[in-house]
Amino acid sequence: MAQDFGISRETLYKYLKLEEAI
């Protein structure tokens, strides 16, 4: 499902964690 959007859930979680870290 998420792959259809070109983004995997793991990538989303990593992105969110990076934003929180900044």
Biopython code that builds the backbone (N, CA, C, O; Angstrom):
import numpy as np
from Bio.PDB.StructureBuilder import StructureBuilder

atoms = [
    (1, "MET", "N", (0.834, -1.203, 0.000)),
    (1, "MET", "CA", (0.000, 0.000, 0.000)),
    (1, "MET", "C", (0.871, 1.255, 0.000)),
    (1, "MET", "O", (0.804, 2.068, -0.922)),
    (2, "ALA", "N", (1.681, 1.402, 1.037)),
    (2, "ALA", "CA", (2.525, 2.597, 1.165)),
    (2, "ALA", "C", (3.480, 2.692, -0.026)),
    (2, "ALA", "O", (3.820, 3.789, -0.470)),
    (3, "GLN", "N", (3.911, 1.532, -0.543)),
    (3, "GLN", "CA", (4.858, 1.545, -1.658)),
    (3, "GLN", "C", (4.236, 2.222, -2.871)),
    (3, "GLN", "O", (4.953, 2.804, -3.686)),
    (4, "ASP", "N", (2.922, 2.156, -3.004)),
    (4, "ASP", "CA", (2.266, 2.801, -4.137)),
    (4, "ASP", "C", (2.523, 4.301, -4.118)),
    (4, "ASP", "O", (2.560, 4.947, -5.166)),
    (5, "PHE", "N", (2.700, 4.849, -2.927)),
    (5, "PHE", "CA", (2.962, 6.283, -2.797)),
    (5, "PHE", "C", (4.435, 6.600, -3.017)),
    (5, "PHE", "O", (4.818, 7.770, -3.043)),
    (6, "GLY", "N", (5.267, 5.569, -3.174)),
    (6, "GLY", "CA", (6.692, 5.796, -3.399)),
    (6, "GLY", "C", (7.419, 6.030, -2.083)),
    (6, "GLY", "O", (8.586, 6.419, -2.067)),
    (7, "ILE", "N", (6.715, 5.787, -0.976)),
    (7, "ILE", "CA", (7.362, 5.988, 0.337)),
    (7, "ILE", "C", (6.981, 4.817, 1.245)),
    (7, "ILE", "O", (5.817, 4.425, 1.330)),
    (8, "SER", "N", (7.977, 4.284, 1.905)),
    (8, "SER", "CA", (7.704, 3.172, 2.806)),
    (8, "SER", "C", (7.469, 3.699, 4.215)),
    (8, "SER", "O", (7.893, 4.805, 4.551)),
    (9, "ARG", "N", (6.807, 2.918, 5.018)),
    (9, "ARG", "CA", (6.523, 3.365, 6.389)),
    (9, "ARG", "C", (7.829, 3.622, 7.137)),
    (9, "ARG", "O", (7.924, 4.575, 7.910)),
    (10, "GLU", "N", (8.815, 2.793, 6.913)),
    (10, "GLU", "CA", (10.098, 2.982, 7.617)),
    (10, "GLU", "C", (10.681, 4.349, 7.264)),
    (10, "GLU", "O", (11.211, 5.046, 8.129)),
    (11, "THR", "N", (10.582, 4.727, 5.994)),
    (11, "THR", "CA", (11.126, 6.026, 5.577)),
    (11, "THR", "C", (10.372, 7.140, 6.273)),
    (11, "THR", "O", (10.971, 8.117, 6.722)),
    (12, "LEU", "N", (9.053, 6.994, 6.364)),
    (12, "LEU", "CA", (8.243, 8.023, 7.027)),
    (12, "LEU", "C", (8.662, 8.148, 8.485)),
    (12, "LEU", "O", (8.852, 9.256, 8.987)),
    (13, "TYR", "N", (8.807, 7.013, 9.163)),
    (13, "TYR", "CA", (9.193, 7.057, 10.584)),
    (13, "TYR", "C", (10.563, 7.710, 10.743)),
    (13, "TYR", "O", (10.771, 8.508, 11.657)),
    (14, "LYS", "N", (11.489, 7.375, 9.861)),
    (14, "LYS", "CA", (12.836, 7.966, 9.948)),
    (14, "LYS", "C", (12.747, 9.469, 9.717)),
    (14, "LYS", "O", (13.415, 10.246, 10.400)),
    (15, "TYR", "N", (11.930, 9.876, 8.761)),
    (15, "TYR", "CA", (11.783, 11.302, 8.460)),
    (15, "TYR", "C", (11.205, 12.031, 9.665)),
    (15, "TYR", "O", (11.668, 13.113, 10.026)),
    (16, "LEU", "N", (10.189, 11.434, 10.285)),
    (16, "LEU", "CA", (9.568, 12.064, 11.453)),
    (16, "LEU", "C", (10.586, 12.167, 12.584)),
    (16, "LEU", "O", (10.667, 13.197, 13.254)),
    (17, "LYS", "N", (11.355, 11.116, 12.799)),
    (17, "LYS", "CA", (12.357, 11.135, 13.882)),
    (17, "LYS", "C", (13.405, 12.197, 13.600)),
    (17, "LYS", "O", (13.873, 12.872, 14.517)),
    (18, "LEU", "N", (13.779, 12.350, 12.322)),
    (18, "LEU", "CA", (14.784, 13.363, 11.977)),
    (18, "LEU", "C", (14.227, 14.745, 12.262)),
    (18, "LEU", "O", (14.933, 15.599, 12.799)),
    (19, "GLU", "N", (12.970, 14.974, 11.908)),
    (19, "GLU", "CA", (12.371, 16.292, 12.150)),
    (19, "GLU", "C", (12.316, 16.556, 13.647)),
    (19, "GLU", "O", (12.560, 17.680, 14.085)),
    (20, "GLU", "N", (12.002, 15.548, 14.430)),
    (20, "GLU", "CA", (11.938, 15.733, 15.884)),
    (20, "GLU", "C", (13.331, 16.038, 16.429)),
    (20, "GLU", "O", (13.478, 16.834, 17.357)),
    (21, "ALA", "N", (14.345, 15.408, 15.857)),
    (21, "ALA", "CA", (15.712, 15.593, 16.346)),
    (21, "ALA", "C", (16.191, 17.014, 16.059)),
    (21, "ALA", "O", (16.950, 17.593, 16.836)),
    (22, "ILE", "N", (15.738, 17.567, 14.932)),
    (22, "ILE", "CA", (16.202, 18.916, 14.561)),
    (22, "ILE", "C", (15.610, 19.943, 15.521)),
    (22, "ILE", "O", (15.873, 21.138, 15.386)),
]
sb = StructureBuilder()
sb.init_structure("model")
sb.init_model(0)
sb.init_chain("A")
sb.init_seg("    ")
for serial, (resi, resn, name, xyz) in enumerate(atoms, 1):
    if name == "N":
        sb.init_residue(resn, " ", resi, " ")
    sb.init_atom(name, np.array(xyz, "f"), 0.0, 1.0, " ", f" {name:<3s}", serial, name[0])
structure = sb.get_structure()
